[in-house]
Amino acid sequence: MYKNPLQEGVDYYIENGCYVFTAHYLTQRGYCCQNGCRHCPYGFNRA
């Protein structure tokens, strides 16, 4: 599990008022949430 505080520009960025997680953060988290994250390193694509 990811226990360090999140760092803007490393773990996420803000686009149009929304938080967008980076592939770095998602990889460190260790699992796919299957929500169709923009930078999903696990290859999940929402249809």
trRosetta pair geometry for C-beta under 8 A, 3 or more apart (Angstrom, degrees):
i j d omega theta_ij theta_ji phi_ij phi_ji
1 29 7.6 5 -141 -149 47 55
1 30 7.3 -86 -80 23 35 133
2 25 7.1 28 -111 -160 163 76
2 28 5.1 78 -93 126 110 107
2 29 5.3 -45 -23 -92 122 61
2 30 7.9 -173 -38 -4 84 96
6 10 8.0 -176 -177 74 62 92
6 11 4.3 -123 -154 82 85 148
6 12 5.9 14 174 10 129 113
6 25 7.1 26 -130 -116 102 133
7 10 4.1 19 88 40 112 121
7 11 5.3 110 48 4 63 102
8 11 7.5 -57 -79 51 21 81
8 12 6.3 -52 -116 77 55 78
8 13 6.5 91 -168 -106 78 51
8 14 7.2 -24 -139 -14 117 95
9 13 6.1 66 -87 -88 42 93
10 22 6.9 -116 148 29 31 150
10 24 6.3 -77 170 89 68 150
10 25 7.6 114 123 -55 67 95
11 21 6.7 -37 161 -142 69 76
11 22 6.0 -150 -166 30 20 106
11 24 6.5 -106 -101 92 49 105
11 25 3.9 89 -155 -78 76 121
11 28 7.8 -63 -117 42 99 138
12 19 5.0 -2 179 -171 140 95
12 20 6.1 149 -160 74 79 44
12 21 5.1 -43 -96 -101 91 48
12 22 6.2 -143 -81 -11 32 83
12 25 6.2 8 -51 -19 75 160
13 19 7.8 154 80 -151 27 53
13 20 5.5 -21 63 60 75 99
13 22 7.1 73 -8 -57 89 99
14 17 6.8 4 179 -119 103 13
14 18 6.9 155 -155 73 64 32
14 19 6.0 -35 -99 -94 71 53
14 20 7.3 159 -104 13 19 83
15 18 5.8 -31 70 62 71 86
15 20 5.2 17 13 -14 114 130
20 38 5.8 -15 -157 35 112 136
20 39 7.3 96 162 -4 95 112
21 25 4.7 -110 -168 78 98 132
21 26 5.5 110 130 -53 122 93
21 37 6.0 -38 60 -155 109 131
21 38 8.0 154 58 45 65 89
21 39 6.6 -136 99 51 67 113
22 25 5.0 101 56 7 76 96
22 26 7.0 -146 97 -1 41 89
22 39 5.5 -36 -157 88 35 164
23 26 5.6 -58 -142 44 35 110
23 27 6.0 39 157 -23 68 106
23 39 4.2 -115 -53 158 76 111
23 40 7.5 18 -107 103 81 4
23 41 4.6 104 -157 -60 97 105
24 27 6.1 -59 -151 34 23 109
24 28 6.5 19 155 -14 61 110
25 28 5.7 -61 -149 40 31 110
25 29 6.3 39 152 -29 66 103
26 29 5.5 -45 -148 25 33 117
26 32 7.9 39 180 -103 111 58
26 37 6.1 162 -95 109 144 160
26 39 6.3 175 5 99 138 92
26 40 6.2 -129 165 -122 163 44
26 41 5.4 161 97 9 114 100
26 42 7.5 -117 149 -11 119 96
27 30 7.6 46 164 -69 36 40
27 41 4.9 9 -71 37 92 160
31 42 7.8 20 179 -68 32 153
32 40 6.5 54 -129 -158 102 114
32 42 3.9 -109 -71 67 121 162
32 44 5.0 129 -170 -20 138 136
33 37 7.0 80 48 -31 106 116
34 44 5.5 -127 -111 -162 58 155
35 46 7.7 -28 154 -60 30 125
36 40 7.2 -93 -162 -32 24 138
36 44 6.7 -117 -90 123 44 100
36 45 6.8 52 -126 -160 85 32
36 46 3.3 -24 -89 -21 133 121
37 40 4.4 126 68 -62 94 87
37 44 7.6 64 31 72 81 110
40 43 6.8 -119 120 5 108 14
40 44 5.0 -89 162 50 158 85
40 45 7.6 -164 57 -69 139 53
